[in-house]
Structure formats: C-alpha cells, structure tokens
Amino acid sequence: MFDKLTSRLAGAVEALRGRGRLTEDNINDTLRQVRMALLEADVALPVVKSFITAVKERALGSAVQASLTPGQVFIKILHDELVRAMGEPGAGLNLRAQPPVVVLLAGLQGAGKTTTAAKLARLLMETQKKRVLLVSCDVYRPAAITQLERLATQIGAGFVASDNTQRPVDIAVRAVQEAKLGSYDVLLVDTAGRLHVDDSMMAEVAAIDQAVQAHERLFIVDSMAGQDAVNSARAFNEALDLTGVILTKADGDARGGAALSVREVTGKPILFLGVGEKVEALEVFHPERVASRILGMGDVLSLVEQVQAQVDQEKAAKLADKLSKGKGFDFNDLREQLQQMQAMGGLSALMDKLPTKLASAAQGMPTQFGDREAKRKIAMINSMTPKERRKPDLIDGSRKRRIAVGSGVQVQDVNRLLKEFLQMQKVMKQFSKGGMKGLLRQLGGRLPPGLGR
C-alpha cells in the first residue's frame, strides 16, 4: 500500500536529512518533488495545492529555522500535514442509538460493498459483541443477494432473504422490521451500485435512506479508483449526506491518492481500510499511522495489534513451553507457524507495516518466508504422514518421492524444505537454551545491523 508514493517522498526528503539549515530554495526544490509525487499518486489537484501551501508556510517558519535538525523537522511537518489531509482519528461507527442501528452502505459497482458489509459485520460481532443482521437491496447484479447470504452464513450473522422481483425500498423496510423482531443491535443495508454515477441510482439510494432513516451512511470506495473516487464521493455526499468512508482494496493500491483526496472532498472521516479479500481483512483507519507508512516510518503499533488479535495465543504459549522443556521443533509446529502467518495476510501484509529500511532488509529473508512459498511448504507438510511430521529423520528417498507426488512438487523442493527445516530447528533449539538472547545471537548475521546485538 502506498509503495510508489512512499518511494517518491523518501527520495524527495532524503536530500534534506542532515542539512544544517533550510533555505527557501532547497525547500522549494523539495516541495516540487513532493508535488510531483502526490500528483503521480492520483491525489486530487486542489488537495495537492492546499497541502503544498500549508507545508511551505510551516517549513519557512521560525521554528524550523531555529531547529538544530531542520531536515527532521521538515519531515515532521510533512507527517502532520498528511494527517490533517486524511482527517482526525475517527471515533468509529456511532452505535449509540435505539436498536436496531441502521447502517447504509453505498458506492459504485465493483467497489466491494458486499464483501465490506460482511467484514464490517464480523468486526462489530467480534470486537463489540453486537448482534448483526445483513440485507441486500441489490436486485440488479446477478447473484448479489446469494453472495451476501453466503458471507453472512460464513461469519455467523443474520440474513434477510430477498429476491430480484422485489423493490429495493420494500426489502429495506422489511429488514428493519425483522431486525426489531429479532432484537438485533445493527442492521447493515447493502445497496446496489452502477458502473458510473447516474440519477436513477442516486434516487434509489436516497429513497432507501429516507425509508429506513439510516443512522450511518457509509461511502464504500475502491482506493485504486483515483480521480473517479473523488468525483463519485462528491456525488454520493450530495445525495446522502455521508457520515463516513471505507476505503477498499488498499492492499493493492501502490499510489494512495484516494486516501488523501476523499476526506478533503467529502469532509467526512475515513473509518476503515479494506486490506485483503478475507472477511478478517478490515482495519480501523488511523490517519497518523497511515501517514507514518506513507513516509516510510512503518506502523509497528498496528502490526502489534494485528499479531495480538490474530495469533492464537494459546498455541503460541504451548510452543514456547514445548521448546523450554527441550522438546524438538517438528513439522507440525512449522505448519502452524506458516498458517498463522497466512491468517495475518502473509509476509507482504506484515512487511507493509514495517519501516522502509527494515522491510528492505527483510527482502533478503530465506524463501520459506515468502507468501507463495508458504503455501507450497504447507502442501508438502500435509503430504507427510503424522509420524513423518513428528520424526523428520524417517524421511528417506522413497518417502521424499511420495511427498513430492502428493503435493505436486519436485523432489528437490522436498529436499530444500528439509534443509530449511533443519536450520529452523537449530534456531529453535538455541532459543530453548538461551531464550531471546540466544535466538538473536543465532539470527544476528541475518538481521539488519543493530538488531542482532
């Protein structure tokens, strides 16, 4: 996420690091590069202009001139202005109302409204223990209703049945009644989208809003839509008086323009980021953390929160206890670690939250940490017998051939897995002997300078 913008901004500000003083000339040179970086990231032109003006005014101020590290202060100014452009930290959904709280989801077709409805339902159910009911008013897109029903079943949320012979407004009104009868806390209304903004779509979504008296009206926008996101955001805000924005597909957007533009255009807070296809892939939007990521500082706080939420703490404790007692690290343990990594979106999703220098260093990690390789490793481990997973020494030539055939790989791939496993086993053995210090000593040659000491 934001890869191109991050690299361009990093190049623009690197020249200022270590300078004894900043002049109007070198500030203008840097801001010119910042302006080009923002425009290439598809940030709306009015947003770019106001951003550059604000940064320049602060950069030429007395506080920067008097600073002993003006380059660092300039980067702090960039960070602060990025946060301002994306809005103050949102308070999340306002659910303080008489149940059921009706949340209306609107946006263009293909923005990910249906998937986002399920993600949001799951988030409310797991973090706030809310009873959530889902309904689809999309009677135009084939299988839209069926898709939402399947997702509702997957996450354990309630679902209101409907079909494409019914009027969207009637479906929504009936859903409100069912939510009241079923004592649901929240009703999420998924509305129809179009390939572009048109009068009939706006009239329909406004009529649904009027009929159900929605408490929250969320605009769902594809973060890769660029300038189209700005135009559609403006149109939906005029029709619905939006209360918030959810940016989807942020994991696939290397530019980041929508995140910097939509808030400025609508004046509404960005509440959540969709960062993957899975129903777990929805993050609360923190402007200050996203600004840090854009400037290459990483977002370690979000990474820690993600690990705490998604890593099975009980299994992690059992593994630590097992190692502390001197019991060997086996293929069952390796498979568990790979699966937990995948559950968090894979290595690429975790590296996105690391500071740029650390992420660059991590690029040189052994292949067993790659996302695609992880799936191959799991397939090979699954092709082993339970006994082979517990006792890898049993795996001879004939067993290797069987494992390779069973997982659709070559024998040399199995050999590579065994070699990498032995390396990991040594690391884990060192960990069991010397704790974290022993582990860091073992990894010292592979970690970025300073981290292994």
DABELBEL-V314129 format. One line per field, one symbol per residue. ss: DSSP state (A for helix, B for strand, O for the rest). burial: # if it has 9 or more other ideal C-beta (glycine too) atoms within 8 Angstrom, else .. Layout:
ss=???
burial=???
This chain:
ss=OOAAAAAAAAAAAAOOOOOOOOOAAAAAAAAAAAAAAAAAOOOOAAAAAAAAAAAAAAAOOAAAAAOOOAAAAAAAAAAAAAAAAAOOOOOOOOOOOOOOBBBBBBOOOOOOAAAAAAAAAAAAAAAOOOOBBBBBOOOOOOOAAAAAAAAAAAAOOBBBOOOOOOOAAAAAAAAAAAAAAOOOOBBBBBOOOOOOOOAAAAAAAAAAAAAAOOOBBBBBBBAAAOAAAAAAAAAAAAAAOOOBBBBBOAAAOOOOAAAAAAAAAAOOOBBBBBOOOOOOOBBBOOAAAAAAAAOOOOOAAAAAAAAAAAOOAAAAAAAAAAAAOOOOOOAAAAAAAAAAAAAOOAAAAAAOOOOAAAAAAAOOOOAAAOAAAAAAAAAAAAOOOAAAAAOAAAOOAAAAAAAAAAAOOOAAAAAAAAAAAAAAAAAAAAAAAAAAAAAAAAAOOOOOOOOOO
burial=##.###.###.##.###.#..#...######.############..##.###.###.###...##.#..######.#######.###..#..###...##########..###############....##########....##.###.##..#.####.#...#.##.######.###.#.###########..#...##.######.##.##############.#########..#.##########.##############.#########..####..################.##..##..##...##..#..##.....###.####.#####.####.########.##.##.....####.############...##..#..#...######..#.#...######.##.##########.....#######..#....#.
